[in-house]
Amino acid sequence: MSFLPPTPPSAFSLISSRARCSLQAAAPPSGLHSLFDNAGAAESFNNLNVLSIVKSSVGMILGKNAHIQNQEAFGKVFKNIVSGVDDLVIILTFVFVANAAMKYIWQSQNWVKHKVETALGKKRSKDNFDKSLVKELQPAVKNLGLGLLFLWVIDAAYIAVTGLGMVKDKQGNLVKAITTLVYTVISGSFLNVAKNRLIGKYIGFKQRQADATPSKDDDLLVAKTSFILRRGSNILMWAVLGFNCADRISNLLGVKLTTILSFAGVGGLALGLAVKDMASNLVGGCIVFLTQPFVEGDKIETKDLKASKVKRIGFYQTTVLGDDEKVRTIPNSKFVSNSVSNKSRRTHRCLAQSVYLTYETLPFVEEIIKEFKEELIKIPTCDTRTRSVTVGLKELGETAIEVEVEAHFEGSSTNFREKRQQALLLLAKKVREKGGDFAILDGIMKKAK
């Protein structure tokens, strides 16, 4: 049983109605329509080169023994299509000016809002068109315009093929089935905007709660929730719409729903074998969606990808932003076949540093190491409970002494950079206080090796 309301008539179904009526009774001659009067149809038609070519081409396709036996039927078809040109003009105008008109409405609304705020003595609110409802509606409105344009073309084609006797479909079930499909896509676009708007409100509320707590786990939970809600609701919505659309089409065409689903399954299998790489990326997207090795906003790294921030996870590919500000798209299959390092889920950052001192500093090395370690563990966020802090003599080289420093700090990367700088400056201070010096050349040679 269909869950869709009865299919509304196409925006231009009146054209189809006029076509069927006019094929049964000749329209009164007036203006351009008089070209196709019974008396002078042939003579007038031959004087129009373009129409004559079209008429001859149709005649060659249909053959001499086809349903169209004279130019009168072709003329009636042409008149009925021309009578819907005003609808076409309106649709094209809508398609080309809709976005500009919507932005103008948004600007006008904000102008009124600012006037009211000024009159009430309130602080002027900030405007952001990219985050407004109008901006989110623009893709759906574009789909609406293109859908109406497509339906106009379908209606015109229906008038032509039925009027010329190519197809006998008095009820127009095929056109109704196509209309159902188009309306499903259009309604899905608008439902998607409403769905994302509601989810965005909820995620914004949860994010404000997470920001009020110091735990990073709360931020990670919000990111996971956002990903699951957006992707999961998207799949569910289109699955329901698609099922209802298939049910409605099956009723119109007199085909069982199970037949359509079976055909779709076999076709999907054949398509999957034909486009193996695309299928592997789609499967990879599902695996990423289910296992969640990373979510949008995480910073990840792979064998072939330097540290980059995840901007969007799609079903086919993932978009990331590198530290060099370059946007890259990575096929999802790459994340299944390669290991992924998620830097955003680290709870600690490690300071691992080797320092080279001259042999003149050797008498003071033990004292430097002791005092520096005492000061190092006093630095906030330096973890001494679950991690070890190492400061010691690592190697007596041919020309320099190597001192190893290893410590782990809790917190974000920004916090770690500050603590690392504090620790290294503290070490340099201790070396200078004891009268020691750094073996700069040895450090350079070690790094070169």
C-alpha positions as CSV (number, residue, x, y, z in Angstrom):
1,M,0.0,0.0,0.0
2,S,1.4,3.3,-1.0
3,F,2.4,5.8,1.7
4,L,2.6,8.6,-0.8
5,P,-0.4,10.9,-1.4
6,P,-2.0,10.6,-4.8
7,T,0.3,11.8,-7.4
8,P,-0.4,15.5,-8.1
9,P,-0.9,16.4,-11.7
10,S,2.2,17.5,-13.5
11,A,2.6,21.3,-13.5
12,F,1.8,21.1,-17.2
13,S,-0.7,18.3,-17.3
14,L,-3.1,20.9,-18.7
15,I,-1.0,20.8,-21.8
16,S,-1.5,17.1,-22.1
17,S,-5.3,17.6,-21.6
18,R,-5.4,20.2,-24.3
19,A,-3.5,17.9,-26.6
20,R,-6.0,15.1,-26.3
21,C,-9.0,17.4,-26.6
22,S,-7.5,19.2,-29.6
23,L,-6.8,16.0,-31.4
24,Q,-10.5,15.2,-31.3
25,A,-11.7,18.6,-32.4
26,A,-10.0,21.2,-34.6
27,A,-9.3,24.5,-32.9
28,P,-10.7,27.7,-34.4
29,P,-8.2,29.4,-36.6
30,S,-6.5,32.5,-35.2
31,G,-3.0,34.1,-35.4
32,L,-0.2,31.5,-35.7
33,H,-2.8,28.7,-35.5
34,S,-4.3,29.7,-38.8
35,L,-1.2,28.3,-40.5
36,F,-2.6,24.9,-39.8
37,D,-6.2,25.3,-41.0
38,N,-7.4,22.4,-43.0
39,A,-7.8,24.5,-46.2
40,G,-4.2,25.9,-46.4
41,A,-2.3,23.6,-44.1
42,A,-0.1,22.0,-46.8
43,E,0.7,25.2,-48.6
44,S,1.5,27.2,-45.5
45,F,3.6,24.3,-44.0
46,N,5.8,24.1,-47.1
47,N,6.5,27.8,-46.9
48,L,8.2,27.3,-43.5
49,N,11.6,25.7,-44.1
50,V,12.3,24.6,-40.5
51,L,8.8,23.1,-40.0
52,S,9.0,21.5,-43.4
53,I,12.2,19.8,-42.5
54,V,10.7,18.6,-39.2
55,K,7.6,17.3,-40.9
56,S,9.6,15.5,-43.6
57,S,11.9,13.9,-40.9
58,V,8.9,12.7,-38.9
59,G,7.3,11.3,-42.1
60,M,10.5,9.4,-43.0
61,I,10.6,7.9,-39.5
62,L,6.9,6.9,-39.4
63,G,6.6,5.8,-43.0
64,K,3.8,6.2,-45.4
65,N,1.5,3.7,-43.7
66,A,1.8,5.1,-40.2
67,H,-1.0,6.6,-38.1
68,I,-0.2,10.1,-39.2
69,Q,-1.7,10.4,-42.7
70,N,-1.8,14.2,-43.2
71,Q,-0.3,17.4,-41.9
72,E,-3.3,18.3,-39.8
73,A,-2.3,16.0,-36.9
74,F,1.3,17.3,-36.9
75,G,-0.1,20.9,-37.0
76,K,-2.4,20.2,-34.0
77,V,0.6,18.7,-32.0
78,F,2.7,21.8,-32.8
79,K,-0.1,24.2,-31.7
80,N,-0.6,22.4,-28.4
81,I,3.1,22.5,-27.6
82,V,3.3,26.2,-28.6
83,S,0.4,26.8,-26.3
84,G,2.5,25.7,-23.3
85,V,5.4,28.1,-24.1
86,D,4.2,30.6,-21.6
87,D,4.6,27.9,-18.9
88,L,8.2,27.3,-20.2
89,V,9.0,31.0,-19.9
90,I,7.8,31.1,-16.3
91,I,9.9,28.0,-15.4
92,L,13.0,29.3,-17.1
93,T,12.6,32.6,-15.3
94,F,12.2,30.8,-12.0
95,V,15.4,28.7,-12.6
96,F,17.6,31.7,-13.5
97,V,16.4,34.3,-10.9
98,A,15.4,32.1,-7.9
99,N,18.8,32.2,-6.2
100,A,19.2,36.0,-6.6
101,A,15.6,36.6,-5.5
102,M,16.1,34.5,-2.3
103,K,19.3,36.4,-1.4
104,Y,17.5,39.7,-1.9
105,I,14.7,38.5,0.4
106,W,17.3,37.5,3.0
107,Q,18.9,40.9,2.7
108,S,15.5,42.7,3.0
109,Q,14.6,40.6,6.1
110,N,17.9,41.5,7.8
111,W,17.5,45.2,6.9
112,V,14.1,45.2,8.6
113,K,15.5,43.3,11.6
114,H,18.4,45.8,12.0
115,K,15.9,48.7,11.9
116,V,13.9,47.1,14.7
117,E,17.0,46.4,16.7
118,T,18.1,50.0,16.3
119,A,14.7,51.3,17.3
120,L,14.7,49.1,20.5
121,G,18.3,50.1,21.3
122,K,19.6,46.6,21.0
123,K,23.0,45.5,19.8
124,R,23.0,44.8,16.1
125,S,23.2,41.0,15.4
126,K,25.7,39.5,13.0
127,D,24.6,38.4,9.6
128,N,26.0,35.2,8.0
129,F,24.3,34.2,4.7
130,D,26.2,30.9,4.5
131,K,24.6,29.7,7.7
132,S,21.1,31.0,6.9
133,L,18.0,29.0,6.1
134,V,17.8,30.7,2.7
135,K,21.3,29.4,1.8
136,E,20.3,25.9,2.8
137,L,17.1,26.1,0.7
138,Q,18.9,27.2,-2.5
139,P,19.9,23.7,-3.7
140,A,16.3,22.4,-3.0
141,V,14.8,25.4,-4.9
142,K,17.2,24.7,-7.8
143,N,16.1,21.1,-7.9
144,L,12.5,22.3,-7.9
145,G,13.1,24.5,-10.9
146,L,15.0,21.8,-12.8
147,G,12.3,19.3,-12.0
148,L,9.6,21.5,-13.3
149,L,11.6,22.1,-16.5
150,F,12.1,18.4,-16.9
151,L,8.3,17.7,-16.5
152,W,7.5,20.3,-19.1
153,V,9.8,18.5,-21.6
154,I,8.2,15.2,-20.7
155,D,4.7,16.6,-21.2
156,A,5.8,18.1,-24.6
157,A,7.2,14.7,-25.6
158,Y,4.0,13.0,-24.5
159,I,1.9,15.3,-26.6
160,A,4.2,14.7,-29.6
161,V,4.4,10.9,-29.5
162,T,0.6,10.4,-28.7
163,G,-0.5,13.0,-31.2
164,L,1.5,11.5,-34.0
165,G,0.3,8.0,-33.2
166,M,3.7,6.7,-32.2
167,V,2.5,5.5,-28.8
168,K,-1.0,4.7,-27.6
169,D,-1.2,5.7,-24.0
170,K,-4.4,7.5,-23.4
171,Q,-4.1,7.3,-19.5
172,G,-0.5,8.6,-19.5
173,N,0.6,6.2,-16.8
174,L,4.3,6.3,-17.9
175,V,4.2,10.1,-17.6
176,K,2.6,9.8,-14.1
177,A,5.3,7.4,-13.1
178,I,8.0,9.8,-14.2
179,T,6.2,12.6,-12.4
180,T,6.1,10.6,-9.2
181,L,9.9,10.0,-9.4
182,V,10.6,13.7,-10.0
183,Y,8.3,14.8,-7.1
184,T,10.0,12.3,-4.8
185,V,13.4,13.8,-5.6
186,I,12.1,17.4,-5.1
187,S,10.3,16.5,-1.8
188,G,13.4,14.7,-0.6
189,S,15.5,17.8,-1.2
190,F,13.2,20.0,1.0
191,L,12.9,17.3,3.7
192,N,16.7,17.1,3.8
193,V,17.0,20.8,4.5
194,A,14.4,20.6,7.3
195,K,16.1,17.4,8.7
196,N,19.6,19.0,8.7
197,R,18.2,22.2,10.3
198,L,16.7,20.3,13.2
199,I,19.8,18.1,13.7
200,G,22.0,21.2,13.5
201,K,20.0,22.8,16.4
202,Y,20.4,19.7,18.5
203,I,24.1,19.3,17.8
204,G,24.7,23.0,18.6
205,F,23.0,22.5,21.9
206,K,25.1,19.4,22.7
207,Q,28.3,21.2,21.6
208,R,27.6,24.1,24.0
209,Q,27.2,21.6,26.8
210,A,30.5,19.9,25.8
211,D,32.3,23.2,25.7
212,A,31.3,23.8,29.3
213,T,33.2,20.7,30.4
214,P,37.0,20.3,30.3
215,S,36.8,16.7,29.1
216,K,37.8,16.1,25.4
217,D,35.7,12.9,25.4
218,D,32.6,15.1,25.3
219,D,33.7,16.8,22.1
220,L,34.5,13.5,20.5
221,L,31.0,12.2,21.5
222,V,29.3,15.2,20.0
223,A,31.3,14.7,16.7
224,K,30.3,11.0,16.6
225,T,26.6,11.9,17.3
226,S,26.6,14.5,14.6
227,F,28.0,12.0,12.0
228,I,25.6,9.2,13.0
229,L,22.5,11.4,13.0
230,R,23.3,13.2,9.7
231,R,24.4,10.1,7.7
232,G,21.9,7.7,9.3
233,S,18.9,9.9,8.9
234,N,19.9,10.6,5.3
235,I,20.0,6.9,4.5
236,L,16.7,6.3,6.3
237,M,14.9,9.2,4.6
238,W,15.9,8.3,1.1
239,A,15.2,4.6,1.7
240,V,11.6,5.4,2.8
241,L,11.0,7.8,-0.1
242,G,12.5,5.4,-2.6
243,F,10.3,2.5,-1.3
244,N,7.2,4.6,-1.5
245,C,8.1,5.9,-4.9
246,A,8.7,2.3,-6.2
247,D,5.3,1.2,-4.7
248,R,3.5,4.1,-6.4
249,I,5.2,3.4,-9.8
250,S,4.4,-0.3,-9.6
251,N,0.7,0.5,-9.2
252,L,0.8,2.9,-12.1
253,L,2.6,0.6,-14.5
254,G,0.9,-2.6,-13.3
255,V,4.2,-4.2,-12.2
256,K,4.6,-6.0,-8.9
257,L,6.8,-4.2,-6.4
258,T,8.8,-7.3,-5.8
259,T,9.6,-7.4,-9.5
260,I,11.0,-3.9,-9.4
261,L,13.0,-4.6,-6.3
262,S,14.4,-7.8,-7.8
263,F,15.3,-6.0,-11.0
264,A,17.0,-3.2,-9.0
265,G,19.0,-5.9,-7.1
266,V,20.1,-7.7,-10.2
267,G,20.9,-4.3,-11.8
268,G,22.8,-3.2,-8.8
269,L,24.9,-6.4,-8.8
270,A,25.7,-6.0,-12.5
271,L,26.6,-2.4,-12.0
272,G,28.8,-3.3,-9.1
273,L,30.8,-5.7,-11.1
274,A,31.1,-3.2,-13.9
275,V,32.4,-0.5,-11.7
276,K,34.5,-2.4,-9.2
277,D,36.6,0.6,-8.0
278,M,33.5,2.7,-7.4
279,A,31.8,-0.2,-5.5
280,S,34.9,-0.7,-3.3
281,N,34.9,3.0,-2.4
282,L,31.2,2.8,-1.5
283,V,31.9,-0.2,0.7
284,G,34.8,1.6,2.2
285,G,32.5,4.5,3.0
286,C,30.1,2.1,4.8
287,I,32.9,0.6,6.8
288,V,34.2,4.1,7.8
289,F,30.6,5.0,8.8
290,L,30.2,1.9,11.0
291,T,33.7,1.6,12.6
292,Q,34.3,5.3,12.8
293,P,38.2,5.3,12.8
294,F,37.7,9.1,12.5
295,V,34.9,11.7,12.3
296,E,34.5,15.1,10.8
297,G,36.9,17.5,12.5
298,D,39.5,14.9,13.4
299,K,43.2,15.2,12.3
300,I,44.4,12.1,10.6
301,E,47.5,10.8,9.0
302,T,48.2,7.8,6.7
303,K,51.2,6.4,4.8
304,D,50.5,8.6,1.8
305,L,48.8,11.5,3.5
306,K,50.4,14.0,5.8
307,A,48.5,15.3,8.9
308,S,45.2,16.7,7.6
309,K,41.9,17.7,9.1
310,V,38.7,15.8,8.0
311,K,36.2,18.2,6.5
312,R,33.6,15.9,5.1
313,I,33.0,12.1,5.0
314,G,31.1,11.1,2.0
315,F,29.8,7.7,0.8
316,Y,32.4,7.6,-2.0
317,Q,35.3,9.8,-0.9
318,T,36.5,11.9,2.1
319,T,37.5,15.5,1.9
320,V,40.5,16.7,4.0
321,L,42.3,19.9,4.6
322,G,46.1,19.7,5.0
323,D,48.3,21.9,7.1
324,D,49.4,23.6,3.8
325,E,45.7,24.7,3.3
326,K,45.3,22.4,0.3
327,V,42.0,20.5,0.0
328,R,42.3,16.9,-1.0
329,T,39.7,14.2,-1.7
330,I,40.7,10.6,-0.7
331,P,38.8,7.5,-1.9
332,N,37.3,5.7,1.1
333,S,38.9,2.4,0.0
334,K,42.3,3.9,1.0
335,F,41.2,4.0,4.6
336,V,40.3,0.3,4.6
337,S,43.5,-1.0,3.0
338,N,45.9,1.3,4.9
339,S,46.4,2.1,8.6
340,V,45.1,5.5,9.8
341,S,46.6,7.5,12.6
342,N,44.0,9.7,14.3
343,K,45.9,12.4,16.0
344,S,42.8,14.0,17.5
345,R,42.2,11.0,19.7
346,R,45.6,11.2,21.4
347,T,45.4,11.9,25.1
348,H,49.2,12.7,25.4
349,R,51.9,14.3,23.4
350,C,55.5,13.1,23.6
351,L,58.6,15.3,24.0
352,A,61.5,13.3,22.7
353,Q,64.7,15.3,22.3
354,S,68.4,14.6,22.2
355,V,70.8,17.4,23.4
356,Y,74.5,17.5,22.6
357,L,76.9,19.0,25.1
358,T,80.7,19.6,24.9
359,Y,83.1,17.5,27.0
360,E,83.9,20.6,29.0
361,T,80.4,20.2,30.4
362,L,80.9,16.6,31.6
363,P,81.7,17.5,35.2
364,F,78.4,19.2,35.5
365,V,76.2,16.8,33.5
366,E,74.9,14.8,36.5
367,E,73.9,18.0,38.4
368,I,72.3,19.5,35.2
369,I,70.2,16.3,34.7
370,K,69.0,16.1,38.3
371,E,67.9,19.8,38.5
372,F,66.4,19.8,35.1
373,K,64.3,16.7,35.8
374,E,63.0,18.2,39.1
375,E,61.9,21.3,37.2
376,L,60.5,19.4,34.3
377,I,58.0,17.3,36.3
378,K,56.7,20.5,37.9
379,I,55.5,21.8,34.5
380,P,51.7,21.6,34.5
381,T,50.2,18.7,32.4
382,C,53.4,16.8,32.5
383,D,52.1,13.3,33.3
384,T,54.2,11.4,35.9
385,R,51.3,9.1,37.0
386,T,50.7,7.0,33.9
387,R,53.9,7.9,31.9
388,S,57.6,7.9,32.7
389,V,59.8,11.0,32.6
390,T,63.3,10.2,31.3
391,V,66.3,12.6,31.5
392,G,69.7,10.9,31.3
393,L,73.1,10.5,29.6
394,K,72.6,8.5,26.5
395,E,76.0,8.3,24.8
396,L,79.5,9.5,25.1
397,G,80.4,10.4,21.5
398,E,83.7,11.0,19.9
399,T,83.4,14.8,20.2
400,A,80.2,15.4,22.3
401,I,78.0,14.1,25.1
402,E,74.4,13.1,24.2
403,V,71.7,13.7,26.8
404,E,68.2,12.2,26.2
405,V,65.0,13.9,27.3
406,E,61.6,12.2,27.1
407,A,58.4,13.4,28.7
408,H,54.6,13.1,28.1
409,F,52.2,16.0,28.3
410,E,48.4,15.8,28.5
411,G,46.2,18.1,26.4
412,S,45.9,19.5,22.9
413,S,48.7,20.2,20.4
414,T,48.6,23.9,21.1
415,N,49.1,23.3,24.8
416,F,51.9,20.8,24.1
417,R,53.8,23.3,22.0
418,E,53.8,25.8,24.8
419,K,55.0,23.2,27.3
420,R,57.7,21.8,25.0
421,Q,59.1,25.3,24.5
422,Q,59.0,25.8,28.3
423,A,60.9,22.6,28.9
424,L,63.6,23.2,26.3
425,L,64.3,26.8,27.5
426,L,64.5,25.4,31.0
427,L,67.2,22.9,29.9
428,A,69.2,25.6,28.1
429,K,69.0,27.8,31.2
430,K,70.4,25.0,33.4
431,V,73.2,24.2,31.0
432,R,74.3,27.9,30.9
433,E,74.0,28.3,34.7
434,K,76.4,25.5,35.3
435,G,78.9,26.9,32.8
436,G,78.3,24.3,30.2
437,D,77.9,24.7,26.4
438,F,76.1,23.0,23.5
439,A,78.0,21.0,20.8
440,I,76.1,22.6,17.9
441,L,78.2,21.0,15.2
442,D,77.7,17.5,16.6
443,G,73.9,18.0,16.7
444,I,73.9,19.0,13.1
445,M,76.0,16.0,12.0
446,K,73.7,13.6,14.0
447,K,70.6,15.0,12.3
448,A,72.3,14.8,8.9
449,K,72.9,11.1,9.4
